Amino acid sequence: DDAEEFAEELRLAGLHDRLLSPEDNVLLTPVILAADDMADLSSRLHRLTVVMQRVLQNLANDNTPALLRRLGYPPEAAALLGPLSLPANLPFGRWDLLQDAKGWKVLELNVGGATGGQDDRLMQAIYDRRTTDHPRIPGSTGNSAPFSALAQLLPESAEGRLVVVDDDDELAASPLSAQFAARSLCALTGRMPDILPVSALPMDKVAPFGVFELFTLRDCLARPERYSAYLTATATGTIGSMNPIWNDLFMNKGLMALVHEEVAAGRKLESEASLVHALIPWTALVEASNLDLILSRPKEALVLKAANGYGGKDVHCGWTLSQSIWEKSLIKAVQEADTFVVQERVIGQKIPVVGMTPRGDFIETDAAPVIGIFCDSALYAGAFARASLTGHAIVNAHNKAAVGVVRLS
């Protein structure tokens, strides 16, 4: 009887925690997952991140410009990054996964400042207060501070200054992401960071000790003059970077194709081959050299994606296209300056869900939820869910996916 009130509570809480945007549908039914399964999955995802880092470092050692070229970055990216030497600590991020009949499959990895959806504590509290059907395990959801996985990257000095830095234009247009990051880092450290545009970042002797970057390598490439001082400071160690711009390479979907290539070639990854095949759907770069191989596979089983795409943009589902349009799309992808990948289609397992639109319309359907899971090293650090209420093949905010919480059983 109080469904509308319950839904409005969830919506307002999601908006406050930056888990929802005003145009998002809200998922009223939580996604229930087994705690033991999530603990095991988090451990496996940690191992996979180590594999991805090893592949990046090995390929960079061989030929950094060639690596960046295959991933779709322009030649100047090599100069911006300099010699690639990845630190021992893995980046903070969120895995987006879909569960098919054989298990969990990785769709993409979001890292650094591009990682959204960290905080669902208010929404979790509403479920705690208003429902008894979906109890959570104490400590499993909603209790840890957002960005808790960043603790390993924070400055060691308790006196170190923290600054959240965003692109000048992005910060002026929408300061909400920076404010959320500052609030969350304060909850983690007890210190409220300053918020600055990158052009105002001080580079003198009192430079900030720790910088949480909300921008990426692509921002630096688009406006190199704006980022020149920042890039110099990070190269010389003047500032401590928590989200270095090489994080962009982890988000590049072409990296998943390179991991598959390295496994197939047997380059010191034999022990993790089963892990890679289990978690990452078959993925290949769309290049002239392998176009015949891609065309030999049925289009109904493939998705074409921009390697540097985000938000469901530049995604083409083979099963929705005619054969001629599919072939033209692949040929066009080879000719583009940007890199594209093809990936094996993941058919998610559907569950009953109920959602509500911003207009107050309730929708009950079956959907395969995409889970965004956070890992603190090998530990589960929370998750949230997105589900299409319309049966759309691409599940994200641009296609009005409903957003909700994950509960552990």
Secondary structure, 3 states (H helix, E strand, C coil): CCHHHHHHHHHHHHHHCCCCCCCCEEECCCEEECHHHHHHHHHHHHHHHHHHHHHHHHHHHHHHHHHHHHCCCCCHHHHHHCCCCCCCCCCCEEEEEEEECCEEEEEEEEEHHHCCCCCCHHHHHHHHHHCCCCCCCCCCCCCCCCCHHHHHHCCCCCCCCEEEEECHHHHHHCCHHHHHHHHHHHHHHCCCCEEEEHHHCCCCCCCCCEEEECCCHHHHHHCHHHHHHHHHHHHHCCCEECCCCCHHHHHCCHHHHHHHHHHHHCCCCHHHHHHHHHHCCCEEECCHHHHHHHHCCCHHHEEEEECCCCCCCCEEEHHHCCHHHHHHHHHHHHHCCCCEEEEECCCCCCEEEEEECCCCCEEEEEECCEEEEEEECCEEEEEEEEECCCCCCCCCHHHCCEEEEEEEC
